[in-house]
């Protein structure tokens, strides 16, 4: 590997790789491999080191199973493939529509038909609370932002994007009683609005795999898992989803807690001025989520694969250059 970019490094490694094998494959010193992993941990990426048979290995993109004998029965399980995105903030100057298009193209190549969007589809209208906000968007007001989504959001044949609204989307309702999700759903047959802040998507042929899409408010905690743990702690035993997908934080993280697979979903925008001033982490990309479930809707295998973009891949002033992805 010619450059030690941590995000590019993340793309080259696999779960279970030994540090020695990676160092040889990428022509890096073992200390450099471990340094890159430490950097990724500090940036909030779900990667770690562990020993197995006295060999130092890399933990990444976890695959969990509930039954040790499952591999014998994998052919009897239903495979569910999803692409999860969030926080596109369409209408904002830092939006990254070109990278969102690349993600939809990659999902199409993988045969993924279902997309889940976890809120903040548009950047909204904060002119009443943030005097500088009109200068941070290139689309102003409900009409301009919604019409742009209808015209420019990726359109791929035989696919559907299910989405919820986040706090930025909600500003249009608070300012004038207009619901972004309802308007877009009426004008795009391939986009289905599920609700404000929270919704349950039922996956699988029997619609018995509950996936909760969540867009919270407030800032991030120091610990990556804290907010999700608090959310799951408030769930009663009989009403927990199988999977919790959380937008808003512009980060990526996976954990398994109280029998809920919890995933923080990254974003599709460059750092805003607010993020730069406050030194906030901003992870750009998506999650390709593969589930293997039995006929009761119980998850036997799960593979949350991060599909991320390096800082060098961020396109400056992309809003001036991007074109619509349309595969029909």
C-alpha positions as CSV (number, residue, x, y, z in Angstrom):
1,X,0.0,0.0,0.0
2,X,1.6,3.2,-1.1
3,X,-0.1,5.6,1.4
4,X,-0.9,5.0,5.0
5,X,-4.4,6.5,4.9
6,X,-6.4,5.0,7.8
7,X,-9.7,4.7,5.9
8,X,-8.0,3.2,2.8
9,X,-6.2,0.8,5.3
10,X,-9.7,-0.1,6.7
11,X,-10.8,-1.2,3.2
12,X,-7.8,-3.5,2.8
13,X,-8.3,-5.6,6.0
14,X,-10.8,-8.3,6.9
15,X,-12.1,-9.6,10.2
16,X,-9.7,-12.3,11.4
17,X,-6.7,-11.2,9.5
18,X,-3.5,-11.5,11.5
19,X,-1.3,-8.4,12.0
20,X,1.6,-10.2,10.5
21,X,-0.3,-11.2,7.3
22,X,-1.6,-7.7,6.9
23,X,1.9,-6.2,7.3
24,X,3.3,-8.5,4.7
25,X,0.4,-8.0,2.3
26,X,0.5,-4.2,2.5
27,X,4.2,-3.9,2.9
28,X,4.0,-2.2,6.2
29,X,5.8,-2.8,9.5
30,X,3.7,-4.6,12.2
31,X,4.0,-1.5,14.4
32,X,2.6,0.6,11.5
33,X,-0.4,-1.7,11.2
34,X,-1.1,-1.5,15.0
35,X,-0.7,2.3,14.8
36,X,-3.3,2.6,12.1
37,X,-5.7,0.4,14.1
38,X,-5.1,2.6,17.2
39,X,-5.9,5.7,15.1
40,X,-9.1,4.2,13.7
41,X,-10.2,3.3,17.3
42,X,-9.6,6.9,18.4
43,X,-11.7,8.0,15.4
44,X,-14.5,5.7,16.5
45,X,-14.3,2.9,14.0
46,X,-15.3,-0.6,15.0
47,X,-11.9,-2.3,14.7
48,X,-9.8,-3.9,17.5
49,X,-7.0,-6.4,18.1
50,X,-7.2,-9.8,19.9
51,X,-5.1,-12.9,20.4
52,X,-6.1,-16.3,19.1
53,X,-3.7,-19.2,19.5
54,X,-0.9,-16.7,20.4
55,X,-1.5,-14.9,17.1
56,X,-2.4,-11.2,17.1
57,X,-5.5,-10.8,14.9
58,X,-7.8,-8.0,13.8
59,X,-11.4,-7.7,14.8
60,X,-13.5,-6.0,12.1
61,X,-17.0,-6.3,10.7
62,X,-18.3,-8.7,13.2
63,X,-20.3,-11.8,12.2
64,X,-22.2,-13.2,15.1
65,X,-24.1,-16.4,15.4
66,X,-26.4,-17.8,18.1
67,X,-26.0,-21.5,17.4
68,X,-22.6,-23.3,17.0
69,X,-24.2,-25.7,14.5
70,X,-25.6,-23.0,12.3
71,X,-23.2,-23.4,9.4
72,X,-24.7,-26.8,8.6
73,X,-28.1,-25.1,8.2
74,X,-27.2,-21.9,6.4
75,X,-29.0,-22.9,3.3
76,X,-32.3,-23.1,5.3
77,X,-32.0,-19.5,6.4
78,X,-33.4,-16.4,4.6
79,X,-30.8,-13.9,3.5
80,X,-31.8,-10.2,3.9
81,X,-29.6,-7.6,2.2
82,X,-30.0,-3.9,3.0
83,X,-28.1,-0.7,2.4
84,X,-28.4,1.8,5.3
85,X,-27.7,5.5,4.9
86,X,-28.4,8.6,6.9
87,X,-27.9,12.4,7.2
88,X,-27.6,13.3,3.6
89,X,-28.5,17.0,4.5
90,X,-29.5,17.7,1.0
91,X,-29.5,21.4,0.3
92,X,-26.5,22.1,2.4
93,X,-23.2,23.3,0.9
94,X,-21.3,20.3,2.3
95,X,-23.7,17.7,0.9
96,X,-22.0,14.7,-0.8
97,X,-24.5,13.6,-3.4
98,X,-21.8,12.1,-5.7
99,X,-20.6,9.8,-3.0
100,X,-24.2,8.8,-2.2
101,X,-24.6,8.0,-5.9
102,X,-21.5,5.8,-5.7
103,X,-23.0,4.0,-2.8
104,X,-26.3,3.3,-4.6
105,X,-24.4,2.1,-7.6
106,X,-22.4,-0.3,-5.4
107,X,-25.5,-1.6,-3.8
108,X,-27.1,-2.1,-7.2
109,X,-24.1,-4.2,-8.2
110,X,-24.5,-6.3,-5.1
111,X,-28.2,-7.0,-5.8
112,X,-29.5,-4.9,-2.9
113,X,-33.1,-3.8,-3.5
114,X,-33.9,-2.1,-0.2
115,X,-32.4,1.1,1.3
116,X,-33.1,2.5,4.7
117,X,-32.5,6.2,5.4
118,X,-32.3,7.2,9.1
119,X,-33.2,10.9,8.9
120,X,-32.0,14.4,8.1
121,X,-32.7,13.8,4.4
122,X,-32.6,17.6,3.8
123,X,-30.8,20.3,5.7
124,X,-34.0,22.1,6.7
125,X,-34.5,25.8,7.6
126,X,-33.0,27.1,10.8
127,X,-33.0,30.8,9.9
128,X,-35.1,31.6,13.1
129,X,-32.6,30.0,15.4
130,X,-29.3,30.1,13.6
131,X,-28.7,33.4,11.8
132,X,-25.8,31.9,9.8
133,X,-27.8,29.0,8.5
134,X,-29.0,30.7,5.3
135,X,-25.4,31.0,4.3
136,X,-24.7,27.3,4.8
137,X,-27.3,26.1,2.3
138,X,-27.7,26.5,-1.4
139,X,-31.3,25.5,-1.4
140,X,-33.6,27.7,0.7
141,X,-37.0,26.7,2.1
142,X,-39.3,23.7,1.8
143,X,-40.0,23.9,-2.0
144,X,-36.4,24.2,-3.1
145,X,-35.1,21.4,-0.9
146,X,-38.0,19.0,-1.6
147,X,-38.0,19.6,-5.4
148,X,-34.3,18.9,-5.4
149,X,-34.7,15.6,-3.6
150,X,-37.4,14.5,-6.1
151,X,-35.3,15.5,-9.0
152,X,-31.8,14.5,-7.8
153,X,-32.0,11.7,-5.2
154,X,-30.6,8.4,-6.7
155,X,-33.2,6.5,-8.7
156,X,-32.4,2.9,-9.3
157,X,-34.8,0.4,-10.9
158,X,-36.5,-2.2,-8.7
159,X,-35.3,-0.5,-5.5
160,X,-37.1,1.3,-2.7
161,X,-35.8,3.8,-0.1
162,X,-37.6,3.8,3.2
163,X,-36.9,6.9,5.2
164,X,-37.7,8.7,8.4
165,X,-37.3,12.4,9.2
166,X,-34.7,13.9,11.5
167,X,-34.6,17.2,13.3
168,X,-33.4,19.1,10.2
169,X,-36.3,17.7,8.1
170,X,-38.7,18.7,11.0
171,X,-37.8,22.4,10.8
172,X,-40.0,22.7,7.8
173,X,-43.0,21.4,9.8
174,X,-42.1,23.6,12.8
175,X,-41.8,26.7,10.5
176,X,-44.9,26.2,8.4
177,X,-46.6,22.9,9.0
178,X,-45.1,21.2,5.9
179,X,-43.9,17.6,6.1
180,X,-41.0,16.8,3.9
181,X,-41.5,13.0,4.0
182,X,-45.2,13.2,2.9
183,X,-44.4,15.5,0.0
184,X,-41.5,13.4,-1.3
185,X,-43.4,10.2,-1.0
186,X,-46.2,11.6,-3.2
187,X,-43.7,12.6,-5.9
188,X,-41.3,9.6,-5.9
189,X,-42.8,6.1,-6.1
190,X,-39.5,4.6,-5.0
191,X,-39.3,6.6,-1.7
192,X,-41.5,5.6,1.3
193,X,-41.9,7.9,4.3
194,X,-42.2,6.0,7.6
195,X,-42.4,8.7,10.3
196,X,-40.6,11.4,12.4
197,X,-37.6,10.4,14.5
198,X,-38.5,6.7,14.9
199,X,-40.1,4.0,12.8
200,X,-40.1,0.2,12.5
201,X,-39.3,-1.4,9.2
202,X,-40.4,-5.1,8.9
203,X,-37.9,-7.1,6.9
204,X,-38.0,-10.6,5.5
205,X,-40.4,-12.5,3.4
206,X,-42.7,-12.9,6.5
207,X,-42.2,-9.3,7.7
208,X,-41.1,-10.7,11.0
209,X,-37.7,-9.1,11.4
210,X,-38.2,-5.8,13.2
211,X,-35.6,-3.1,12.4
212,X,-36.0,0.2,14.2
213,X,-34.8,3.3,12.4
214,X,-34.0,6.1,14.9
215,X,-32.9,9.7,14.7
216,X,-32.2,11.2,18.1
217,X,-31.5,14.7,19.2
218,X,-28.7,16.2,21.3
219,X,-25.0,15.8,21.0
220,X,-22.7,12.8,21.1
221,X,-21.5,11.3,24.4
222,X,-17.8,10.6,24.9
223,X,-18.4,6.9,24.6
224,X,-19.6,5.6,21.2
225,X,-22.0,3.2,22.8
226,X,-23.5,5.4,25.5
227,X,-26.5,6.9,23.6
228,X,-27.5,3.6,22.0
229,X,-27.2,1.8,25.4
230,X,-29.5,4.4,27.0
231,X,-32.0,4.0,24.2
232,X,-32.0,0.2,24.5
233,X,-32.2,0.3,28.3
234,X,-35.5,2.1,28.0
235,X,-37.0,-0.7,25.9
236,X,-39.2,-3.3,27.5
237,X,-38.3,-6.9,26.9
238,X,-41.3,-7.7,24.7
239,X,-40.9,-4.6,22.5
240,X,-37.3,-4.6,21.5
241,X,-36.4,-4.6,17.8
242,X,-33.9,-7.1,16.4
243,X,-31.8,-4.3,15.0
244,X,-31.5,-0.6,16.0
245,X,-30.2,1.8,13.3
246,X,-29.3,5.2,14.6
247,X,-28.5,8.3,12.5
248,X,-27.7,11.9,13.7
249,X,-24.2,11.3,15.1
250,X,-22.3,11.0,11.8
251,X,-20.3,8.1,13.2
252,X,-20.1,4.3,12.7
253,X,-20.2,1.8,15.5
254,X,-21.6,-1.7,16.1
255,X,-22.5,-3.4,19.3
256,X,-24.8,-6.3,20.5
257,X,-26.6,-5.3,23.7
258,X,-29.7,-6.8,25.4
259,X,-30.2,-9.0,22.3
260,X,-30.4,-5.9,20.1
261,X,-27.9,-5.4,17.2
262,X,-27.2,-1.7,17.4
263,X,-25.5,0.2,14.6
264,X,-24.6,3.9,14.3
265,X,-25.0,5.0,10.7
266,X,-22.5,7.5,9.1
267,X,-23.5,10.5,7.0
268,X,-23.2,12.0,3.5
269,X,-21.9,15.4,4.1
270,X,-18.5,17.1,4.6
271,X,-17.7,18.7,8.0
272,X,-19.8,21.8,8.6
273,X,-18.3,24.9,10.2
274,X,-19.9,23.9,13.5
275,X,-18.2,20.5,13.4
276,X,-14.8,22.0,12.5
277,X,-15.0,24.5,15.4
278,X,-15.9,21.8,17.9
279,X,-13.5,19.2,16.5
280,X,-16.3,16.7,15.9
281,X,-15.7,13.4,14.1
282,X,-17.6,13.1,10.8
283,X,-17.7,9.7,9.1
284,X,-18.9,9.6,5.5
285,X,-20.4,6.5,4.1
286,X,-23.0,3.8,4.5
287,X,-23.5,0.3,6.0
288,X,-24.2,-2.7,3.9
289,X,-26.2,-4.9,6.3
290,X,-26.7,-8.7,5.6
291,X,-28.9,-10.7,7.9
292,X,-29.5,-14.5,7.9
293,X,-32.8,-15.3,9.7
294,X,-34.8,-18.4,10.5
295,X,-38.5,-18.8,9.9
296,X,-39.3,-17.2,13.2
297,X,-37.5,-14.0,12.3
298,X,-34.6,-14.7,14.6
299,X,-31.2,-13.4,13.4
300,X,-28.7,-16.2,13.2
301,X,-25.9,-14.3,11.4
302,X,-25.4,-10.6,11.0
303,X,-22.7,-8.8,9.0
304,X,-22.7,-5.0,9.2
305,X,-20.2,-4.0,6.5
306,X,-19.0,-0.4,6.6
307,X,-18.7,1.2,3.2
308,X,-16.7,4.4,4.0
309,X,-15.1,7.2,2.1
310,X,-11.7,8.6,3.0
311,X,-11.2,12.3,3.6
312,X,-9.3,12.6,0.3
313,X,-12.5,11.3,-1.5
314,X,-14.7,14.1,-0.2
315,X,-15.6,16.4,-3.1
316,X,-15.3,20.1,-2.4
317,X,-18.3,22.1,-3.6
318,X,-19.9,18.9,-4.8
319,X,-23.3,20.6,-4.9
320,X,-22.1,22.6,-7.9
321,X,-20.9,19.5,-9.8
322,X,-23.0,16.5,-8.9
323,X,-25.3,14.8,-11.4
324,X,-28.3,12.6,-10.8
325,X,-27.8,8.8,-10.7
326,X,-30.6,7.1,-12.7
327,X,-30.6,3.4,-13.5
328,X,-33.9,2.5,-15.1
